[in-house]
Amino acid sequence: MKAVIAIDSFKGSMDSIEAGEAAEKGIRRVFTDAEAIVYPLADGGEGTVQALAKGLGGKLEKVKVTGPLGEPVICEYGIVEEKTAIIEMAGAAGITLVQPKLRNPLNTTTYGVGEVIKDAIGKGCRHFIIGIGGSATNDGGIGMLQALGAEFLDEGGKQVPFGARGVEKLASINCEHILFELKECDFRIACDVDNPLCGENGCSHIFGPQKGATPRMAEQMDQWMRKYAKLTEEYFQMAGTRQNYDSNYPGCGAAGGLGFAFRAFLRGKLEPGINIVLEEIGIETAIKDADIVITGEGCLDGQTVMGKAPIGIARLAKKYGKPVIAFSGAV
């Protein structure tokens, strides 16, 4: 019997590999000659760095970067096969890094995300997998791009300040001095929302309130984002560069506009997180030849079927007509 095992973490109890190895141990207790293969599993959100780095034989790196409020934080990211960096933006600009009483998207920045990318490039990485869930920011990714050498300038020709206040003051864009190595890099962005950058379904109105924005603040930030999108379009048209600067593209509003920054300035590809993970771990061939597939996560509920890791495994197994068993702490 051949079993393929890919279980998401049971948060606070087991990581993905520990859960998979527990299932493997149970199978071998009954079928001593079974072939059981354990794969790491995550959906691009919290735990993706740990799961993929550990499961794919990579290593974890720690780097001190600028946190969402400008204070230093230590961000952990993974490197696999010496060239692939696995990053969770929340490690540098996540909402859990900001005390509830201090949450205010006018002030929070993605600058640290750019510093993590820069550190990984310095260590030889050119392929990036970046989860952008759980942000504390609404700066359109300007902070990240500033850290990578881009210039987002105010009327006086100075770099705009951190946070959405920087988007407000934005008057011109210049990418001539952006990090040269970025031309050699590709970015797969784990993005599980389809919100545009602006409008009633954009980042400011939909996600701003949970980051501390008042209704008036959300309306103001949306207007600033529209100006930012227009300036971006004008910049690339003047430069004669073909870029994906459509701010209405699904996912551009993810992480306070960070999705837009990746797509427009770094040619990033916005994809469902589980699709990226399944492709990167190379599990499809193993499932094709399996007798049974085992998956699971801490809680199986309505969110699971909306695109969480176990449903991704189940869909892949269904493609080849394989039975699936899911284990869960709660259903």
Phi, psi and chi 1 to 4 in degrees:
 res  aa     phi    psi   chi1   chi2   chi3   chi4
   1 MET       -  137.1 -175.9 -175.1   78.8      -
   2 LYS  -115.0  121.7  179.8  177.6 -179.6 -179.5
   3 ALA  -115.8  132.8      -      -      -      -
   4 VAL  -106.8  126.3  171.3      -      -      -
   5 ILE  -119.3  124.4  -54.4  165.6      -      -
   6 ALA  -146.5   99.4      -      -      -      -
   7 ILE  -117.0  132.9  -57.4  174.9      -      -
   8 ASP   -71.5  165.1 -157.9   -7.5      -      -
   9 SER   -63.8  150.4   64.4      -      -      -
  10 PHE  -101.0   93.1  -76.2   44.9      -      -
  11 LYS   -52.9  128.7  -73.1 -177.1  176.5   61.4
  12 GLY    86.2   -7.3      -      -      -      -
  13 SER  -122.3  -55.7  -58.4      -      -      -
  14 MET  -142.7  143.7  -62.6 -178.4  -73.0      -
  15 ASP   -83.8  178.5   64.8   27.7      -      -
  16 SER   -59.5  -46.5  173.1      -      -      -
  17 ILE   -68.6  -39.7  -64.2  -62.2      -      -
  18 GLU   -61.8  -41.2  -71.1  170.9  -23.7      -
  19 ALA   -64.7  -43.1      -      -      -      -
  20 GLY   -63.8  -40.5      -      -      -      -
  21 GLU   -69.2  -30.7  -71.6  174.3  -14.9      -
  22 ALA   -64.8  -42.4      -      -      -      -
  23 ALA   -65.3  -41.7      -      -      -      -
  24 GLU   -59.5  -42.7  177.5 -171.4   19.0      -
  25 LYS   -61.5  -41.2 -175.4  177.0  179.8 -179.0
  26 GLY   -65.1  -40.6      -      -      -      -
  27 ILE   -62.5  -47.2  -70.7  169.4      -      -
  28 ARG   -68.3  -21.7  -65.8 -167.0 -171.8  -77.3
  29 ARG   -66.9  -30.9 -168.8  176.7  -68.0  163.9
  30 VAL   -98.5  -46.9  179.0      -      -      -
  31 PHE  -109.6   89.9  -60.4   98.4      -      -
  32 THR   -63.5  -24.9   54.5      -      -      -
  33 ASP  -103.7   14.7   59.5  -13.1      -      -
  34 ALA   -69.4  149.9      -      -      -      -
  35 GLU   -99.3  112.3 -179.4 -176.5   -1.9      -
  36 ALA  -122.7  121.8      -      -      -      -
  37 ILE  -114.6  126.9  -48.8  169.3      -      -
  38 VAL  -102.7  128.2  177.0      -      -      -
  39 TYR  -115.8  148.4  -74.3   84.5      -      -
  40 PRO   -71.8  152.1   29.7  -36.0      -      -
  41 LEU  -143.2  137.5 -170.3   60.7      -      -
  42 ALA  -160.4  172.5      -      -      -      -
  43 ASP  -121.0   18.3   56.5   17.7      -      -
  44 GLY    96.6  -12.1      -      -      -      -
  45 GLY   -93.2 -151.3      -      -      -      -
  46 GLU   -55.7  132.9 -178.4 -173.7   -5.0      -
  47 GLY    97.2   -8.1      -      -      -      -
  48 THR   -65.1  -42.7  -61.2      -      -      -
  49 VAL   -59.6  -50.9  165.7      -      -      -
  50 GLN   -61.8  -45.7  -69.8  -83.0   -8.9      -
  51 ALA   -62.8  -50.1      -      -      -      -
  52 LEU   -73.5  -40.7  -66.0 -169.3      -      -
  53 ALA   -62.9  -44.9      -      -      -      -
  54 LYS   -71.2  -45.0 -179.0  177.6  178.8  180.0
  55 GLY   -72.5  -25.9      -      -      -      -
  56 LEU  -104.3   14.2  -62.2  177.2      -      -
  57 GLY    72.0   27.2      -      -      -      -
  58 GLY   -89.7 -165.6      -      -      -      -
  59 LYS  -132.2  155.9   57.9 -176.3  178.3 -179.9
  60 LEU  -100.7  137.0  -68.0  171.5      -      -
  61 GLU  -116.8  150.5  -60.9  -78.5  -14.2      -
  62 LYS  -125.8  136.0  -70.1 -175.5  178.1 -179.2
  63 VAL  -139.9  139.5   57.8      -      -      -
  64 LYS   -83.4  124.1 -177.8 -174.8  -71.1 -173.2
  65 VAL  -134.6  175.1  -61.3      -      -      -
  66 THR   -77.3  121.1  -55.5      -      -      -
  67 GLY   -77.0  178.1      -      -      -      -
  68 PRO   -60.3  -27.2   16.8  -29.5      -      -
  69 LEU  -103.3   12.1  -70.3  176.4      -      -
  70 GLY    92.6   -9.7      -      -      -      -
  71 GLU   -84.2  148.8  -59.6  -68.6  -28.6      -
  72 PRO   -67.2  142.2   13.8  -19.4      -      -
  73 VAL  -135.0  157.5  -61.2      -      -      -
  74 ILE   -98.1  120.2  -58.3  -62.1      -      -
  75 CYS  -108.9  131.1 -179.0      -      -      -
  76 GLU  -101.0  133.1 -172.9  174.3   66.0      -
  77 TYR  -140.1  167.9   70.3   96.6      -      -
  78 GLY  -111.9  151.3      -      -      -      -
  79 ILE  -126.9  125.8  -63.9  179.5      -      -
  80 VAL  -118.6  133.6  177.3      -      -      -
  81 GLU    54.6   30.4  -64.0  179.3  -11.7      -
  82 GLU    66.3   -4.7  -55.0  -58.3  -37.3      -
  83 LYS  -132.5  -12.2   62.7  179.6 -179.1  179.0
  84 THR  -108.1  122.5  -61.1      -      -      -
  85 ALA  -101.6  135.3      -      -      -      -
  86 ILE  -115.2  117.9  -55.4  159.4      -      -
  87 ILE  -130.1  139.8  -61.4  169.0      -      -
  88 GLU  -109.0  117.5  -65.5  170.5   26.6      -
  89 MET   -58.9  -26.5   77.0   82.1   63.4      -
  90 ALA   -63.6  -21.0      -      -      -      -
  91 GLY   -69.3  -21.2      -      -      -      -
  92 ALA  -115.0  -25.9      -      -      -      -
  93 ALA  -142.1   32.2      -      -      -      -
  94 GLY   -82.9  155.5      -      -      -      -
  95 ILE   -67.8  -26.0 -165.0  164.7      -      -
  96 THR   -72.3  -11.7   58.5      -      -      -
  97 LEU   -84.5   -5.0  -61.3  176.1      -      -
  98 VAL  -118.6  125.9 -177.0      -      -      -
  99 GLN   -60.9  142.2  -64.9  179.6   32.8      -
 100 PRO   -49.4  -41.0  -29.9   36.3      -      -
 101 LYS   -71.2  -14.6   64.1 -179.2  179.3 -179.4
 102 LEU  -103.7    2.2  -63.1  178.1      -      -
 103 ARG   -72.4  119.9  -70.7  174.2 -173.6  170.6
 104 ASN  -160.2  107.7 -175.0  -22.5      -      -
 105 PRO   -65.6  -10.9   23.7  -33.0      -      -
 106 LEU   -66.0  -23.9  -64.3  179.4      -      -
 107 ASN  -110.9  -22.4  -55.7  -36.7      -      -
 108 THR   -82.0  142.8   46.8      -      -      -
 109 THR  -127.1  154.8 -179.9      -      -      -
 110 THR   -98.2   12.4   54.3      -      -      -
 111 TYR   -52.9  -41.3 -164.5   90.5      -      -
 112 GLY   -63.2  -29.4      -      -      -      -
 113 VAL   -62.6  -42.9  179.9      -      -      -
 114 GLY   -63.6  -36.5      -      -      -      -
 115 GLU   -65.9  -37.0  -69.1  177.1  -51.0      -
 116 VAL   -64.6  -45.6  179.8      -      -      -
 117 ILE   -59.1  -44.5  -67.1  170.2      -      -
 118 LYS   -61.4  -41.2 -170.9  174.7 -179.1  178.9
 119 ASP   -62.9  -42.5 -172.2   76.7      -      -
 120 ALA   -66.5  -38.8      -      -      -      -
 121 ILE   -61.7  -41.2  -72.2  174.1      -      -
 122 GLY   -63.5  -22.4      -      -      -      -
 123 LYS   -95.9   10.8  -68.8 -177.7  168.3   71.4
 124 GLY    98.2    1.1      -      -      -      -
 125 CYS   -75.1  138.8  -65.2      -      -      -
 126 ARG  -132.3   -9.0  -64.0  -64.3 -176.3  -92.0
 127 HIS  -115.9  126.7  177.8   51.5      -      -
 128 PHE  -124.6  133.4  -71.6   81.3      -      -
 129 ILE  -116.1  117.3  -59.7  167.0      -      -
 130 ILE  -129.1  118.9  -56.4 -178.2      -      -
 131 GLY   -85.9  130.7      -      -      -      -
 132 ILE  -117.2   25.5   59.9  172.9      -      -
 133 GLY   -83.2  158.2      -      -      -      -
 134 GLY    77.7   29.6      -      -      -      -
 135 SER   -79.0  156.9   78.8      -      -      -
 136 ALA  -104.3    7.8      -      -      -      -
 137 THR  -116.0  160.4   55.6      -      -      -
 138 ASN  -148.2   48.8 -157.1   75.3      -      -
 139 ASP  -105.6   11.5   71.7  -10.6      -      -
 140 GLY    67.0   13.4      -      -      -      -
 141 GLY    78.5    6.4      -      -      -      -
 142 ILE   -59.0  -43.1  -75.2  176.3      -      -
 143 GLY   -58.1  -47.0      -      -      -      -
 144 MET   -56.8  -46.1  173.4 -168.5   72.6      -
 145 LEU   -68.4  -34.8  -65.1  166.6      -      -
 146 GLN   -61.1  -42.0  -73.8  175.3  -41.1      -
 147 ALA   -63.4  -24.8      -      -      -      -
 148 LEU   -92.8    4.9  -66.1  171.2      -      -
 149 GLY   106.0   -3.0      -      -      -      -
 150 ALA   -75.6  153.9      -      -      -      -
 151 GLU  -112.3  120.7  -64.0  174.7  -23.9      -
 152 PHE  -117.3  104.9  -71.2   82.4      -      -
 153 LEU  -109.1  149.7  -51.6  175.8      -      -
 154 ASP   -88.8 -173.3   60.7   19.7      -      -
 155 GLU   -61.2  -26.9  -67.5  -75.3   -1.4      -
 156 GLY   -88.5    1.7      -      -      -      -
 157 GLY    83.0   14.2      -      -      -      -
 158 LYS  -102.8  153.6  -62.9 -179.1  179.2  178.9
 159 GLN   -58.4  135.1  -72.8  -87.1   22.0      -
 160 VAL   -69.0  156.8  -61.9      -      -      -
 161 PRO   -72.9  172.8   26.8  -34.7      -      -
 162 PHE   -65.1  157.3  -74.7  163.8      -      -
 163 GLY    81.8 -174.1      -      -      -      -
 164 ALA   -63.5  -21.2      -      -      -      -
 165 ARG   -61.7  -31.6  -66.9 -170.5 -170.7  -79.5
 166 GLY   -67.6  -37.6      -      -      -      -
 167 VAL   -64.3  -38.7 -173.4      -      -      -
 168 GLU   -59.0  -41.7  176.4 -169.5   13.2      -
 169 LYS   -88.4   -2.2  -63.3 -178.4 -177.9  -59.0
 170 LEU   -62.9  129.2 -176.4   62.3      -      -
 171 ALA  -124.1  -27.5      -      -      -      -
 172 SER  -155.2  160.3   64.5      -      -      -
 173 ILE  -129.0  140.2  -61.8  170.3      -      -
 174 ASN  -144.8  119.5 -178.6    9.5      -      -
 175 CYS  -109.8   16.0  -65.4      -      -      -
 176 GLU   -62.2  -30.1  -71.9 -177.7   16.9      -
 177 HIS  -106.7   18.1  -56.8  110.4      -      -
 178 ILE   -66.9  151.0 -159.2  164.9      -      -
 179 LEU   -48.0  122.9 -158.2   63.0      -      -
 180 PHE   -60.0  -38.9  177.7   80.0      -      -
 181 GLU   -62.9  -17.3  -69.7   87.4  -13.7      -
 182 LEU   -60.3  -24.9  -72.0  166.7      -      -
 183 LYS   -64.9  -22.5  -65.9 -179.9  179.2  179.2
 184 GLU   -93.8   -2.1  -55.6  167.9   -3.0      -
 185 CYS  -102.3  150.6  -61.2      -      -      -
 186 ASP  -125.6  147.1   63.8   89.0      -      -
 187 PHE  -125.7  121.6  -65.9   85.6      -      -
 188 ARG  -105.4  116.9  -58.7 -172.4   73.7  179.9
 189 ILE  -105.8  116.6  -50.8  -56.9      -      -
 190 ALA   -75.3  105.6      -      -      -      -
 191 CYS  -133.8  113.6  173.7      -      -      -
 192 ASP  -111.2   21.4  -69.2  -50.1      -      -
 193 VAL  -124.7  155.0  -58.3      -      -      -
 194 ASP  -115.9   22.8   58.0    6.8      -      -
 195 ASN   -71.4  141.1  -58.1   76.1      -      -
 196 PRO   -74.9  177.3   30.6  -35.9      -      -
 197 LEU   -70.7  -42.4 -178.7   65.6      -      -
 198 CYS  -123.0  172.0  -51.1      -      -      -
 199 GLY    95.6 -175.6      -      -      -      -
 200 GLU   -65.9  -22.0   61.1 -178.5   19.5      -
 201 ASN  -104.4    9.7  -68.8  -43.4      -      -
 202 GLY   -78.5  178.3      -      -      -      -
 203 CYS   -63.2  -38.2   57.9      -      -      -
 204 SER   -66.2  -44.5  -58.5      -      -      -
 205 HIS   -77.2  -40.5  -76.0  -64.5      -      -
 206 ILE   -82.2  -45.6  -61.5  -61.2      -      -
 207 PHE  -104.9  -16.9  -55.1  114.7      -      -
 208 GLY   -56.0  -46.2      -      -      -      -
 209 PRO   -57.7  -37.6  -28.9   37.5      -      -
 210 GLN   -73.2  -11.5   67.0 -164.7   40.2      -
 211 LYS  -101.3    5.4  -58.9  171.9 -173.7 -178.4
 212 GLY   108.1    6.9      -      -      -      -
 213 ALA   -81.5  138.1      -      -      -      -
 214 THR   -81.5  164.1   63.8      -      -      -
 215 PRO   -54.6  -41.9  -28.6   36.0      -      -
 216 ARG   -65.2  -41.2  173.2  168.5  168.9   72.3
 217 MET   -62.0  -41.7 -164.8 -171.8  -59.2      -
 218 ALA   -61.7  -41.5      -      -      -      -
 219 GLU   -64.8  -42.6 -179.2   58.2   39.9      -
 220 GLN   -63.2  -46.3  -71.0  176.5  -39.8      -
 221 MET   -62.3  -35.9  -67.9 -167.4  -59.8      -
 222 ASP   -63.3  -41.0 -173.4   60.7      -      -
 223 GLN   -64.9  -40.0  -66.3  -56.8  -44.9      -
 224 TRP   -65.0  -38.0  -57.1  -20.9      -      -
 225 MET   -64.0  -37.4  -75.6  -68.6 -175.4      -
 226 ARG   -61.6  -42.0  -69.1  178.6 -169.8  -85.2
 227 LYS   -64.5  -42.8 -178.2 -177.3   68.2  171.8
 228 TYR   -58.7  -45.3  166.9   41.1      -      -
 229 ALA   -62.4  -41.0      -      -      -      -
 230 LYS   -65.7  -43.8 -175.8   65.9  174.7  175.0
 231 LEU   -63.6  -37.9  -72.9  170.5      -      -
 232 THR   -63.1  -47.1  -59.5      -      -      -
 233 GLU   -59.1  -46.4 -179.5  179.5  -10.5      -
 234 GLU   -64.1  -38.2  -69.2  171.8   -5.4      -
 235 TYR   -63.0  -48.4  171.6   75.8      -      -
 236 PHE   -72.0  -31.5  -74.5  121.3      -      -
 237 GLN   -66.5  -42.2  -73.6  179.5  -14.6      -
 238 MET   -66.8  -35.3  -73.5 -178.7   61.7      -
 239 ALA   -77.5  -11.2      -      -      -      -
 240 GLY    67.9   26.1      -      -      -      -
 241 THR  -102.6  132.2  -52.8      -      -      -
 242 ARG   -83.3  108.1  -65.4 -171.9   64.3 -175.7
 243 GLN  -129.5  161.1  -62.6  -72.5  113.7      -
 244 ASN   -91.7   75.5  -60.6  -45.2      -      -
 245 TYR   -99.7   19.9   48.8   71.5      -      -
 246 ASP   -72.5  108.8  177.1   11.1      -      -
 247 SER   -74.0  -10.0   62.3      -      -      -
 248 ASN   -88.6   -4.7  -70.2  -44.1      -      -
 249 TYR   -61.2  134.8 -172.2   85.1      -      -
 250 PRO   -55.9  127.6  -25.6   35.2      -      -
 251 GLY   100.7  -11.3      -      -      -      -
 252 CYS   -62.3  -25.2  -79.7      -      -      -
 253 GLY   -85.1   -0.8      -      -      -      -
 254 ALA   -64.2  142.6      -      -      -      -
 255 ALA    53.8   44.9      -      -      -      -
 256 GLY    63.2   35.3      -      -      -      -
 257 GLY    93.6    2.0      -      -      -      -
 258 LEU   -63.5  -33.7 -171.9   61.4      -      -
 259 GLY   -58.2  -41.7      -      -      -      -
 260 PHE   -62.3  -44.4  174.3   74.7      -      -
 261 ALA   -61.2  -44.7      -      -      -      -
 262 PHE   -62.7  -44.9  -88.5  115.4      -      -
 263 ARG   -71.2  -44.6 -169.6  167.3 -172.4  -90.5
 264 ALA   -76.1  -42.5      -      -      -      -
 265 PHE  -100.4  -26.1  -68.2   89.0      -      -
 266 LEU  -119.3   10.4  -58.9  179.2      -      -
 267 ARG    57.0   32.0  -55.4  176.0  -52.0  -77.0
 268 GLY   -70.6  149.2      -      -      -      -
 269 LYS  -105.1  118.1 -173.2  177.1 -179.6 -176.1
 270 LEU   -85.4  121.9  -51.9 -179.4      -      -
 271 GLU  -140.5  154.1  -53.3  173.3   67.7      -
 272 PRO   -57.4  134.7  -24.1   34.9      -      -
 273 GLY   -57.1  -41.8      -      -      -      -
 274 ILE   -64.7  -33.9 -175.2   57.7      -      -
 275 ASN   -63.1  -41.9  -68.1    1.0      -      -
 276 ILE   -62.9  -48.5  -63.9  175.3      -      -
 277 VAL   -61.6  -46.6  171.3      -      -      -
 278 LEU   -61.2  -38.7  -66.9 -178.7      -      -
 279 GLU   -70.3  -42.5 -174.3  175.1  -35.6      -
 280 GLU   -66.4  -35.9  -68.2  -69.2  -25.5      -
 281 ILE   -82.9  -10.2   65.3  177.2      -      -
 282 GLY    64.8   41.3      -      -      -      -
 283 ILE   -85.3  -18.6 -163.3  172.2      -      -
 284 GLU   -60.4  -43.0 -177.4  165.7   -2.2      -
 285 THR   -61.3  -39.7  -60.0      -      -      -
 286 ALA   -66.5  -41.3      -      -      -      -
 287 ILE   -63.5  -38.4  -74.5  177.7      -      -
 288 LYS   -57.0  -33.3 -173.5  176.7  180.0  179.8
 289 ASP  -101.9    6.1  -63.2  -29.7      -      -
 290 ALA   -83.9  158.7      -      -      -      -
 291 ASP   -92.5  -32.5  -64.7  -57.0      -      -
 292 ILE  -149.5  148.7 -168.6  166.9      -      -
 293 VAL  -121.1  133.6  177.9      -      -      -
 294 ILE  -120.5  129.0  -63.4  173.8      -      -
 295 THR  -138.3 -165.9 -172.0      -      -      -
 296 GLY   148.6  177.2      -      -      -      -
 297 GLU  -166.0  175.7   64.2  177.2  -18.3      -
 298 GLY   -56.8  -42.5      -      -      -      -
 299 CYS  -140.1  121.7 -179.8      -      -      -
 300 LEU   -95.3  117.0  -70.5  168.9      -      -
 301 ASP  -151.9 -162.3   57.3   17.2      -      -
 302 GLY   -58.7  -32.3      -      -      -      -
 303 GLN   -67.4  -30.4  -70.5 -172.4   25.5      -
 304 THR   -57.1  -47.7  -56.5      -      -      -
 305 VAL   -75.0   -7.9  -64.0      -      -      -
 306 MET   -83.4   -0.3  -64.2  -59.6  -70.3      -
 307 GLY   129.8   18.0      -      -      -      -
 308 LYS   -74.9  172.9  -57.9  -78.6  -82.8 -173.7
 309 ALA   -56.2  -47.9      -      -      -      -
 310 PRO   -60.7  -36.1  -25.4   36.4      -      -
 311 ILE   -70.4  -28.9 -156.2   69.6      -      -
 312 GLY   -64.4  -42.3      -      -      -      -
 313 ILE   -64.2  -44.4  -68.7  -68.9      -      -
 314 ALA   -62.2  -41.0      -      -      -      -
 315 ARG   -64.6  -39.8  -74.9  174.5  179.8  152.1
 316 LEU   -65.8  -40.2 -155.0   50.8      -      -
 317 ALA   -66.6  -38.6      -      -      -      -
 318 LYS   -61.9  -34.4 -173.9  175.7 -177.8  178.8
 319 LYS   -55.9  -33.0  179.4  177.7  176.0 -179.1
 320 TYR  -110.2   10.5  -62.4  103.3      -      -
 321 GLY    68.6   33.5      -      -      -      -
 322 LYS   -98.8  139.0  -54.6  -62.6 -178.9  178.5
 323 PRO   -70.9  145.3   25.8  -33.5      -      -
 324 VAL  -126.5  134.8 -178.9      -      -      -
 325 ILE  -116.2  133.4  -68.0  176.0      -      -
 326 ALA  -115.4  131.1      -      -      -      -
 327 PHE  -103.4  143.7  -73.9   94.0      -      -
 328 SER  -151.5  150.8  179.4      -      -      -
 329 GLY   -75.0  -28.8      -      -      -      -
 330 ALA  -151.0  145.2      -      -      -      -
 331 VAL  -126.0      -  178.7      -      -      -
